[in-house]
Amino acid sequence: MSFRLASNTAAIEVNNLSKCYELYKQPIDRLKQFIWRGKRQYYRELWALHAVNFTVQPGEVVGIVGRNGSGKSTLLQLVCGTLTPTSGQVQVNGRIAALLELGAGFNPEFTGRENVLMSAAIMGLTQSEIATRIDAIIEFSGISNFIDQPVKTYSSGMYVRLAFSVAINVDPDILVIDEALSVGDGEFARKSFDQIMALKDAGKTILFCSHSLYQIEAICSQAIWLDQGRMMLFDTPARVATEYNTELMRLATTKEHSQRANDKKTATASTTASATPSAARIDKVKVSANGESGQLLAVRSKETDVVIRVDFSSDHSLPIPTIAIGIHTKSGHAVTSAGSFYDKVILHRESDGRGFGEVIYPSIPLLKGDYTISVFLTCERMVHVYDYAERCAELVVEQCGLEQGVVVLPHVWRDALTIQE
């Protein structure tokens, strides 16, 4: 593996890559397998990855999507060299920094400073480069008062801060991220996100996993969809997101039908989860229909005005946040969304950091059914999520006519007479 990227060389080349794990029922079976040396088999095979091929060019940002157990983390570990492939090859050209299991390589007996020196050296920095950057690494982590204490005395948050700081500040050619776009508390999470986006803007190659299809489309230039260890699609983020989301909807529908067949009832919970409350947070969400507010609202299709107001607080050192609204069917299928960023609406924020945004759906065109509303408070680029209120309100829509579907689209009827006129 070389450590500087030639301009005409692919950043990552994956050829027919496969990884098989041997699963034993009990420890003694490993000894039996060793003794029999392949004459008998005491394990079952689990192919975590099977014949995967793709190429990533320098400067590309490639997202990886797939359900749990699809092989995403295995693929990233093979790219980083922390796993050995069963067959196939991975060629990585350039200095690579990985955010997989943050701090997994730290020695708990060493001090934070000693672990920084060791990790930076492993990532390929020379002694002079380490000496130049160590102060910036420590300052970015925000734990300078504890840097000369053994890391075994650190809290989990301090551990994550230091590990992330090392990985993100070694000037990598390639950054590999496994569900780690936000780490630590609110202030550090935002700072980490900004650093990742700065690497993207600087033309670094980034390979990362995410369950957020929105994030994949917002950040990536290419995307990979894995399913049960096989690469289903390697294409533009929009196409991968569409195909993957269609499959998720199919699976959700199948599961829903199965649950109905077994007469199982599921409860829809209204929850608010704070991702980074010290940076920006949702203070209140108020949903009203024709002036009546609440969490369960009766709505008349094409008649009722629905208003969603989101009150928030944010740190004045951050840009003014943005708000996104999502409306889903009760089974979780996305119906529509709206975002202040894409609608080019700049929210106002008072001197105390408080502000609000309000979305109005006049004569809401939803057809009969039950729908849930979710609210997201995001950064100024509508990529990093500060806080969210998931399924914070439910709309029960009734209609007069017999139109089918979930929404009425604007349309105009014409006939031969109107065309002549």
C-alpha positions in Angstrom: 0.0 0.0 0.0 1.5 3.3 -1.0 1.0 6.5 0.9 0.7 9.2 -1.7 -1.9 9.2 -4.4 -0.9 9.5 -8.0 -3.2 11.6 -10.1 -4.0 8.9 -12.6 -4.5 6.1 -10.0 -7.8 5.0 -8.5 -8.1 5.7 -4.7 -9.7 2.3 -4.0 -10.0 -0.8 -6.2 -12.0 -3.8 -5.1 -11.8 -6.9 -7.2 -13.9 -10.0 -6.6 -13.8 -9.4 -2.9 -15.2 -12.1 -0.6 -15.1 -12.7 3.2 -16.3 -16.0 4.8 -16.5 -16.5 8.5 -16.2 -20.0 10.1 -18.9 -20.3 12.8 -18.4 -23.0 15.5 -21.1 -24.3 17.9 -18.6 -24.8 20.7 -14.9 -24.0 21.3 -13.8 -27.6 21.2 -14.9 -27.8 17.6 -12.0 -25.5 16.6 -9.6 -28.1 18.0 -11.4 -30.9 16.2 -11.2 -29.0 12.9 -7.4 -28.4 13.4 -6.8 -32.1 14.2 -8.8 -33.4 11.2 -7.3 -30.8 8.9 -10.2 -30.5 6.5 -11.1 -34.2 6.4 -14.3 -33.3 8.3 -16.0 -29.9 8.8 -17.1 -28.8 12.3 -18.2 -25.3 11.4 -20.7 -23.7 9.2 -19.8 -20.9 6.7 -21.2 -17.4 6.8 -20.4 -15.4 3.7 -20.4 -11.8 4.9 -19.3 -10.5 1.5 -19.4 -12.3 -1.8 -17.7 -11.3 -5.1 -17.8 -7.5 -4.7 -16.3 -5.3 -7.4 -16.0 -1.5 -7.6 -13.6 1.4 -8.1 -13.5 4.7 -6.3 -11.6 7.6 -8.0 -9.7 10.3 -6.0 -12.1 12.9 -4.7 -15.2 10.8 -4.8 -17.5 10.4 -1.9 -19.1 7.0 -1.9 -21.9 6.0 0.5 -22.8 2.4 1.4 -26.4 1.4 2.3 -27.9 -1.8 3.4 -29.8 -3.4 6.2 -28.1 -4.7 9.3 -26.0 -7.7 8.5 -25.6 -6.8 4.8 -21.8 -6.7 5.0 -21.2 -2.9 5.2 -18.9 -2.9 8.2 -17.1 -6.0 6.8 -16.4 -4.2 3.6 -15.0 -1.1 5.3 -12.8 -3.3 7.5 -11.4 -5.1 4.5 -10.7 -1.8 2.8 -8.9 -0.5 5.9 -6.9 -3.8 6.2 -8.2 -4.7 9.6 -9.7 -7.9 8.1 -8.1 -10.3 5.6 -10.2 -11.3 2.6 -11.1 -14.9 2.0 -10.7 -14.3 -1.7 -10.3 -11.3 -4.0 -8.2 -8.1 -3.6 -8.4 -4.6 -2.2 -5.9 -2.0 -3.5 -5.8 1.3 -1.5 -3.6 4.1 -2.8 -3.0 6.9 -0.4 -2.9 7.6 3.4 -6.1 6.2 4.9 -7.8 7.3 8.1 -10.6 5.1 9.5 -13.4 5.9 11.8 -14.7 2.3 12.5 -14.6 1.3 16.2 -13.2 4.6 17.5 -10.2 4.1 19.8 -10.1 0.3 19.2 -6.4 0.5 18.8 -5.7 2.5 21.9 -3.6 1.0 24.7 -5.6 1.6 28.0 -2.4 1.7 30.0 -0.8 4.5 27.9 -1.6 8.1 28.4 -3.7 10.0 25.9 -0.6 11.7 24.5 1.2 8.4 24.1 -1.8 6.9 22.3 -1.9 9.9 19.9 1.8 9.4 19.1 1.3 5.7 18.5 -1.9 6.0 16.4 -0.5 8.8 14.2 2.6 6.7 13.5 0.5 3.7 12.6 -1.5 5.9 10.2 1.8 6.7 8.4 2.8 10.1 9.8 6.6 10.8 10.2 8.0 11.9 13.5 8.3 15.5 12.2 4.6 15.5 11.0 3.5 14.1 14.3 5.4 16.8 16.2 3.8 19.5 13.9 0.2 18.3 14.4 0.1 16.9 18.0 -0.9 20.2 19.5 -3.8 20.6 17.0 -4.9 17.1 17.6 -5.0 17.6 21.4 -6.7 21.0 21.1 -9.4 19.6 18.7 -10.2 16.8 21.2 -11.0 19.3 23.9 -9.4 17.1 26.7 -6.0 18.8 27.0 -6.4 18.8 30.8 -6.4 15.0 30.8 -4.0 14.3 27.9 -1.2 13.0 30.2 -3.5 10.6 32.1 -3.9 6.9 31.2 -6.9 6.5 28.8 -8.3 3.8 31.1 -9.3 6.6 33.3 -11.2 8.4 30.5 -15.0 8.5 30.1 -16.4 7.0 27.0 -17.0 10.5 25.6 -13.4 11.5 26.2 -12.2 8.3 24.5 -14.3 9.0 21.4 -13.2 12.6 21.2 -9.5 11.7 21.2 -9.8 8.8 18.8 -11.8 10.9 16.3 -9.4 13.8 16.7 -6.4 11.6 15.7 -8.2 10.1 12.7 -9.5 13.4 11.3 -6.3 15.4 11.7 -3.7 13.2 10.0 -4.4 14.8 6.6 -5.7 11.6 5.0 -6.1 11.0 1.3 -8.9 8.6 2.1 -11.4 8.8 5.0 -13.4 5.6 5.8 -16.4 6.1 8.2 -18.7 3.5 9.7 -21.8 5.4 11.0 -19.6 8.0 12.6 -20.7 11.3 11.0 -21.7 12.5 14.5 -19.7 11.6 17.6 -19.5 12.9 21.1 -21.7 15.7 22.6 -23.4 18.5 20.7 -20.6 20.9 20.3 -18.0 18.3 19.4 -20.4 16.5 17.1 -20.9 19.7 15.1 -17.1 20.4 15.0 -16.5 16.8 13.8 -19.1 17.1 11.1 -17.6 20.4 9.9 -14.1 18.7 9.7 -15.5 15.9 7.6 -17.2 18.3 5.3 -14.0 20.3 5.0 -12.2 17.1 3.8 -15.0 16.6 1.3 -14.7 20.2 0.0 -10.9 19.7 -0.2 -11.4 16.9 -2.6 -10.5 14.0 -0.3 -11.8 10.5 -1.0 -14.5 9.4 1.5 -16.2 6.0 1.9 -18.9 5.8 4.5 -21.9 3.8 5.7 -25.2 5.4 6.7 -28.8 4.3 7.3 -29.8 7.8 6.2 -30.7 7.8 2.5 -31.1 11.6 2.7 -27.5 11.9 3.9 -26.3 9.6 1.1 -28.0 11.8 -1.5 -26.8 15.0 0.1 -23.2 14.1 0.5 -22.2 11.4 -2.0 -21.2 11.3 -5.7 -21.7 7.5 -5.9 -23.4 4.9 -3.7 -23.3 1.2 -3.1 -26.2 -1.0 -2.0 -25.3 -4.2 -0.3 -27.7 -7.0 0.6 -26.6 -10.3 2.3 -23.0 -9.7 1.3 -23.8 -9.1 -2.4 -23.5 -5.8 -4.2 -27.0 -5.1 -5.6 -26.1 -1.7 -7.2 -23.3 0.7 -7.7 -24.7 3.9 -9.2 -25.7 7.5 -8.6 -27.0 8.2 -5.0 -30.4 9.1 -6.4 -30.8 5.8 -8.2 -29.4 3.7 -5.3 -31.6 5.5 -2.8 -34.7 4.9 -5.0 -34.0 1.2 -5.6 -33.1 0.6 -1.9 -36.0 2.5 -0.6 -38.3 0.5 -2.9 -36.9 -2.7 -1.5 -37.4 -1.5 2.1 -41.0 -0.6 1.3 -41.6 -4.0 -0.2 -40.1 -5.7 2.9 -42.2 -3.4 5.2 -45.4 -4.3 3.2 -44.6 -8.0 3.5 -44.0 -7.7 7.2 -47.2 -5.6 7.6 -49.2 -8.3 5.8 -47.7 -11.0 7.9 -48.5 -9.1 11.1 -52.1 -8.6 10.0 -52.3 -12.3 9.2 -51.1 -13.1 12.8 -53.5 -10.5 14.2 -50.7 -8.5 15.8 -51.2 -4.9 16.8 -48.3 -2.5 16.8 -48.3 0.8 18.7 -47.1 4.0 17.2 -45.0 6.0 19.7 -44.5 9.7 19.7 -41.0 10.3 20.7 -38.5 13.1 20.8 -34.8 12.1 20.8 -32.1 14.7 21.2 -29.1 14.0 19.1 -26.9 17.0 20.0 -28.8 19.1 22.5 -25.9 21.4 23.5 -25.5 22.7 19.9 -29.1 23.2 18.8 -32.3 21.6 20.0 -36.1 21.5 19.3 -37.9 23.2 22.2 -41.5 22.6 21.0 -43.5 21.2 18.1 -47.1 22.4 17.7 -49.2 20.8 15.0 -52.7 22.3 14.4 -55.6 21.6 12.1 -58.0 24.5 11.5 -56.8 26.1 14.7 -57.1 23.1 16.9 -53.7 21.7 18.1 -52.8 18.3 19.5 -51.0 15.0 18.9 -54.0 13.3 17.3 -55.8 15.5 14.8 -58.9 14.8 12.6 -58.4 16.2 9.1 -60.7 16.6 6.1 -59.0 15.9 2.7 -58.7 19.1 0.5 -60.4 21.2 3.2 -58.3 21.4 6.4 -55.4 23.7 6.8 -52.6 22.0 8.7 -49.9 24.1 10.4 -46.6 22.8 11.9 -44.7 25.2 14.1 -41.2 24.3 15.4 -39.6 26.3 18.1 -35.8 25.8 18.6 -32.8 27.1 20.5 -29.3 27.1 19.1 -25.8 28.3 20.0 -25.0 31.7 18.5 -21.6 30.5 17.4 -23.3 28.3 14.9 -25.0 29.3 11.7 -28.8 29.6 11.9 -30.2 26.0 11.7 -32.7 24.7 9.2 -35.9 22.7 9.6 -37.2 19.7 7.8 -40.7 18.2 7.9 -41.5 14.6 6.9 -45.0 13.1 6.5 -45.3 9.3 6.4 -48.0 6.7 6.3 -48.6 4.9 9.6 -46.6 2.0 8.2 -43.6 4.2 7.7 -43.7 4.9 3.9 -42.6 8.4 3.0 -45.3 10.6 1.5 -43.7 14.0 1.3 -41.2 16.3 2.9 -40.3 20.0 3.1 -37.1 21.7 4.1 -36.4 25.4 4.7 -33.0 25.0 3.1 -34.4 23.7 -0.2 -37.2 26.2 -0.1 -34.6 28.9 0.3 -36.1 30.2 3.6 -33.7 31.7 6.1 -35.1 31.4 9.6 -34.8 34.2 12.1 -33.0 33.8 15.4 -33.3 36.1 18.4 -30.3 37.3 20.5 -31.0 34.6 23.1 -30.6 31.9 20.4 -34.3 31.1 20.1 -36.3 31.0 16.9 -39.1 29.2 15.1 -40.2 28.1 11.7 -43.7 27.4 10.6 -45.0 25.3 7.6 -48.5 25.6 6.4 -50.3 23.0 4.2 -53.4 24.8 3.0 -56.4 22.5 2.2 -54.0 19.6 2.8 -54.3 17.2 -0.3 -53.7 13.9 1.6 -56.3 11.3 0.9 -58.0 9.2 3.6 -55.7 7.3 6.0 -53.5 7.7 9.0 -50.3 9.7 8.7 -47.5 10.7 11.1 -45.4 13.9 11.2 -41.7 14.0 12.0 -39.6 17.1 12.5 -35.8 17.5 12.1 -33.6 20.4 13.2 -30.5 20.4 10.9 -27.4 22.4 10.1 -27.4 25.2 7.6 -26.6 22.8 4.8 -29.5 20.4 5.9 -27.1 17.4 6.3 -26.1 17.2 9.9 -29.1 16.5 12.3 -29.0 18.4 15.6 -32.3 17.1 17.0 -35.5 15.4 15.9 -39.0 14.8 17.0 -40.2 11.5 15.4 -43.9 10.8 14.9 -44.7 13.8 17.1 -48.2 14.1 15.7 -50.7 11.9 13.9 -53.3 13.0 11.2 -56.4 11.0 10.7 -57.6 12.0 7.3 -61.2 11.5 6.0 -62.5 12.4 2.5 -65.8 12.7 0.7 -64.9 11.2 -2.7 -63.6 7.8 -3.6 -60.2 8.9 -5.0 -57.5 6.3 -4.4 -53.9 6.7 -3.2 -52.3 8.9 -0.6 -52.3 12.4 -2.1 -54.2 14.5 -4.7 -51.8 16.0 -7.2 -52.7 19.3 -8.9 -54.3 18.5 -12.3 -56.5 20.0 -15.0 -59.1 18.2 -17.2 -59.4 19.0 -20.9 -61.7 17.7 -23.7 -62.1 18.5 -27.4 -64.3 21.6 -26.8 -61.9 23.2 -24.3 -59.0 22.6 -26.7 -60.9 24.3 -29.5 -61.6 27.2 -27.2 
